[in-house]
Amino acid sequence: MAHAAGHGRTTLTGGNKENVLKTLSKKQKDDVRSIQDNFAEILKLVKVEDERGSSVRVQTVEQEQLELGIRATNLVRCAESLMKLNEDLKKYFFLNDFPFISQSVQKAREAANADIKNSQSRMMSVYREMQAELHDLEDEYGSVWYIKNSNPTKEKPANGDL
């Protein structure tokens, strides 16, 4: 009466990539075919016929309503199966696409290393500039012992003793 594709859980852990993809592709085709078949049968059931007698029509209406409900249920079940298949594919490619993940990690590592090298070169540049400025200041003001030993945050004694 109703064509329903396999609705069991698809295991994505076993087998190689090609076999898993073939299995998922077959499952997808079966689900789509089942949706098409059930939808076509639903359309056939809803056509109006006035040629039947009233006693036969009541029995036929009940039978058609039952079949319509079953086909609608199969249609929904196949749609849910396709959504599950989509989720399984996303998980499979996320977990098993190691070259993509490795490539992403490598790009992030290279970007971090470039940032580190850039920061280190800027720090060395600032260090050299400070070293040159301090050397110039020492040449200009001389090497005075109280400048080297004074702490600008420390208060000076009130009586002038150092």
Stockholm file with secondary structure:
# STOCKHOLM 1.0

chainA/1-162         MAHAAGHGRTTLTGGNKENVLKTLSKKQKDDVRSIQDNFAEILKLVKVEDERGSSVRVQTVEQEQLELGIRATNLVRCAESLMKLNEDLKKYFFLNDFPFISQSVQKAREAANADIKNSQSRMMSVYREMQAELHDLEDEYGSVWYIKNSNPTKEKPANGDL
#=GR chainA/1-162 SS CCCCCCCSCCCCSSSCHHHHHHHHHHHHHHHHHHHHHHHHHHHHHTCCCCCSCHHHHHHHHHHHHHHHHHHHHHHHHHHHHHHHHHHHHHHHHHHHCHHHHHHHHHHHHHHHHHHHHHHHHHHHHHHHHHHHHHHHHHHHHCCCHHHHHCCTTSCCCTTCCC
#=GC SS_cons         CCCCCCCSCCCCSSSCHHHHHHHHHHHHHHHHHHHHHHHHHHHHHTCCCCCSCHHHHHHHHHHHHHHHHHHHHHHHHHHHHHHHHHHHHHHHHHHHCHHHHHHHHHHHHHHHHHHHHHHHHHHHHHHHHHHHHHHHHHHHHCCCHHHHHCCTTSCCCTTCCC
//
